[in-house]
């Protein structure tokens, strides 16, 4: 196991997990997932590539399956306890009539029916699949026929679909390490994300189009990236480009994880002139009254489940960067992220932002007049929120 992964295991645990959603009831969490390897002789033989997979979790969002089981997303109202519900989103090349499917609840999305610290056995592996069927995760979802060609004789199509989906679309930590980047949103931003995702699935739900996954032009990361773009986090990533052109630059899970951590933590808040040369930053400030970088954006590492009777997780699970392996910047960024507590621990993160905002107020003279009011409101709002949460955490201890 490499040193970065060891460091991630030490630092990237859920900080103040019991309180996080009460402070930030609406948040998005992008997860870059490693490869997985099923043990020989355990059900259907499956493994994945070292490029990994990605999923998106939306807290404060519920799944509506009243349309023949086909998933629609709805944002919870503030009177519906948004902190206690959420929906996981997964994109898979298997699907014929959906770009993405939805999974109820973060716990089930990440570790199925397992409790914290519980091992993965044959019994609870099967129990998780039965629970997924009870939720109706694949109700109304059709697979491309080529992915059903290897279905064992005597196994139902439904059972085979759930067997292919487990550890990729739900219970993702059964066989994979997860690098998670959490981004607080307000309710209006979450509505924009949800509206986009529902729109994305609409033509497949109505039967007017058939979904075809494309590595360079429409993969799992495109969907998550562009969903977050609706909330002003960054510009949208174009899809449908000429394949040869797209092959030179396309989103991959681990790169996107690092990009998101840096985007939501490290924009130059004390250098207003540099900050506002970014057109997306200007747009986000004017539309949402906030910047992509703000308090509460945390990094979490969640390893594959141990002990594990189903998947080979004892050898290093690979997840590569799309980067130069010698002097490319991504592996150095990753090391820095897991060396600094401000990326992984809520208290350190909030303390950092209170300090940054205190210094940022002296640089407002560099901001154009039409943006100054929005920038001032951002500083006052989020410095106040960070200070309030810090006081609560200090009093609680």
N, C-alpha and C positions, 0 to 999 in steps of 0.2 A: 504494500500500500504506500502511495507516494506521500511526501511530507505535507503537501497542500491538503490532501484529503484528511490526514491526521489532524492538522490544525483546524480544518473545517469541523471535524467531529467534536473538537474541544470547545470551539467558540460559537459555532453556528446552530446552537440549540435555541428552542423557543424562549425568548426573553420575556418575562412577565406575561406569559402566554394567557393566563387566566384573565388578565386585565386588558389585553390588547384590543380585542373587539369592542369592549365597552368604551374605550377611548376613540377607536376608529371603526365604527360599525360598518361602514362601506369601504372596502378595500379590494384591490386586485392583487393576485399573487401569481407571477409567472414562474414555472418550474422547468428547469432543464434536467432531463432524466437520462441516466447512463444507459448503456447497453444492458441486456439481460441474457442469461443463459439458463435454460431449464436443465435439471439433472436428467441424465439418461434413464430411460425406463419409467419415467413418471408422467403418465398420460401422453398427450401429444408432444412430440419433440419440437421445441421452438427456441429460437434465439434471435437476437437483433444485431444491427450494425453498430459500430463504435461512434457513429454520428449522433446516436441517441434519439430522443423524442422530446417533445415539449407539451405541456398542458397549462391551462389557465384556470384559476379558481377565483370566483367572485363572491365575496362575503356581502350579505345583505340582499341577496338575490334568491328567488325561489323558482322551482321548475313546475310548469303547468303541463300536464300530460292528458288533458281532456280531449285533445284532437287525435283520437285513436292511438294514444300513447306517444305520438310524435312530440318532441320537446319544444316548448316555448319558454322563454325566460321572462320573469316579472321582477321588477324592483320592489322590495318591501317598503311600505310606508313607515315613517318613524314611530307610528303607533303599533307596529307589528313586530316589535323586538328584532330589528334587522341584525343585531349583533349575534343572534343565535342561529341564523340560517345562512346557507350558501349553496352555490352550485359550481361543480367542476365541469370544465369544457375540454373535450378531446377531439382532435381531428385525426382521421385514419384513412389510409388509402383503400381500406376494405369497403367503405360506404359507397353505395350507389345513389341513394336518394337523400343524402345529407352531407353537408360540409362538416358538421360537428354534431356530437351528441352531448347530453348533459347528465350529470351524476349528482344526486342529492347529498349535501353535507361534506365538509372537508375531511372528517375522520374516515368515512367510508371511501371517499375518493383516494385518500393516501394509503390507508392500511386496512381496508375492508372491515370485517367484523372484529378484528383483533383489538384487544385492549392495549394500553400503553405497556410496552415491555413484554407482551405475550409472543411466544414463538409461533412460527408458521408450520403447522402440521398438515397432514393429508386431510384430517377431519375439518379443520377450520378453513382450509383452502376450498373444499367443496361447499362448506356452509356459506362462505362469502359469495360463491357463484349463485347459490340458491337465493340469497338475499338480494343480489343484483337482479335476478329474475323477478322477485317479488316487487322490487322498485319499478320494474318495467324499463330498465335502462335501454334495452334494444327493441322495445315495442315500437312498431311502425318503421323500423330501420331495416333496409335491405342491403345485402352485401353483393358486390360484383360476383358473378358466377365463378370466375376463375379462382377466387379465394376459397371456394367450397369444394373444389375438385378433389382435395385430399382428405375429405371427411371419412373417418373410419366407418366401415360397414357396421350397421346396428346403432350408430350414434345419431340422434336427431339433429336436424339442421340448427335448431335453437341452441342445443347443448354445445355444438361445435362453434357457433358464433361467440358464445360466452367464453369458451375455452381459448379462442383466439384473442379475445378482448382483455381478459384479466391480466393485470400487471402492465397494461398499456393504456387502456381507457379508464379503468377503475382499479382500486387497490394497487396503485402504481408502485408502491414501495415493497410489494411482495418480492420483486426481483431486481429493483433498480434503486440506485442512489438518486437523491433529488436535491438540486441546488435551487433554492427558492428566493425570489426577489419580491418583496411585499411593498405595495404602493397604496397609501391612503388616498381615497377619493371622497368627494362630497356626493350627495344623492343625485344632483343634476348631472355630474360627470358619469356616474354609474348608469343613469338612464340612457345617456348617449352611447355607452358601451353596449348595453343590452339591446337598444334599438338597432344598432349596427349588426350585432350577431343574429338577431331575428330576421333582419333583412337579408343577410347572407344566406340563410337557410331557406328563405321563402320560395325561390323557384324550384328547389328540389322537393320541398314539401308539397307544392302544387303539382309536381310532375312535369313541369315545362322544360326542365333541364335535368341532365344526369351528371352527378359529380365525378370528376376525374382528378385525382391527386397528382400534382406535378412537383418534383423535387425543386426545380429552379424557380417555378412561377406560382405555385399554390400549395405550399406545404404547411405543416402544423404551426410553424413559427410565423408565417405570413398572417395567419388568422389572429393570433395573439398580439402580434406587433400592431396590426392595423386596428384591432379593437382598442388597444391602449391609445392609439393615435386619436381616436374619437374624443378622449378625455384630455387632449392637449399635451400628452407626455412627450411626443416626438412626431415628426412628419410620417405620413403613411408610406408604406413600402409598396411600390408599384407591382402589380401582378399582370400576367399576360404579355410580358415583354418577349422579344425575340430570344429564343432559347440560348443561342450562342452568347448573346450579350449578357443574359441573366446568369449564365454559368460562372462568370467572372466575379459576380457579387450577388449573393443571395443570403437570406437570413438562416442561421443555424442555431441550435439551442444554446450551446455554451457561450458563444459570442454574444448572443442576445441577452443572456443572463448578466454578463459583465456590463454590457452597454446600458442595461436598465438600472443596475446598481449605481453606476457612475452618473447617469442622467438624473436620477432622483436624489442624489446626494452631493454632487460635486460641481454643479454649475457655479460660476464665479459671482456669487451674490454681492460681494463687496466691490466688484468692478462693473458698475452699471453700464458703462460705455461698451465694454466687451460683451456683457450679458445680452444686451438688447440688439446686438447685430444679428442674433439668431431670430429669423422671421417666425419660427414656431413659438419661441419664447414670448415674443411680442403678442402674437395671436392668443396664446394661452392666457396671458396677463389681462388682455382686453376682454376676452370672452368669458373666462372663468374666474377672474380676479385672483388667480394664483399662478405660481410657477411650477414647472415639473419637479424642481428641487425644493423639498419642504420636509418638516419633521415627520418621523414615523416610518420612513422608507427603510425597511430592515432586510438583512440577508439571513437566510436560515438554511442550514444543511441538515438533511434528514437521510440517514443511511438506509440501505435495504434492510429488511427485517432479519434479525438474528435471534436465536437459532432458526434454521431454515431447512425443512425437509424437501422442498420443491425446487428451489433455484440454487444454482451455484453462485453464492455471493461471498465466498471465502477468499477467492482470488480477486485481485483488483478489478473493479468494474470500470471499463474505459468510457470516456466521453471526451472526444477530441475538440480542439479549436480548429476553425478554418482560418489558419494563420501561419506565418512563417515559423517553423519549429525552433529556430535558433535565435532570431532577434525580433520576432513579432511581439507586439505589446501585450497581448491578452493574458499570457501566463503570468507576466509581471503584475498586471492589474489584479489578477485573482489572488496572488500572494499578498498584495497590499490590503485587499478587502478583508481577508481573514487574519490579518495581523492587527487591525484596528478595531477596537471595541465599538466605535461609533457607528460602524456598519451593521453590527450584530446584536447589540444590547440597547434596549429602549432608553434607559436612563442616560447612557453615554451619548446616544444619538440626540436626545432632547437637549442635553447640556451643551453639546456642540452647536446646535442651531440657535439657542438663546444667545450664545456668545457671538455667532456670526451675525445675527440680526441686530445686536447691539452695535456692532461695527458698521453694518451696512447703512444705517441711518445717516451716517456722515458723508455718504457718497451720492446722495440724491441730487445734488446740483448738476450732475452729469446727465440726468434723465430729461428727455423731452417733456414739455409741459403736459401733453395729452396723455402721457404714460405715468406721470409722477403721482397722480392721485391713486391710480391702481396699485402702483408699487408701494406707496405708503400704507395703503389699506392692507396689502399682503403682509408687510412687515408687522404691523400692529396686530393683525388677526393671528398669525401663526406664532409670533413671539409670545403672545398672550396664551394661546393654546398649549404651547410647549411648557411654559412656566406653570400653568395650572396643573398639567399632568405630573410634572416633576414634584410639585408640592404634595399632590395626592400620594405619589409613590413614597416620598420621604415620610409622610405622616403614617402611612400604612406599615412602615417598618419600625 
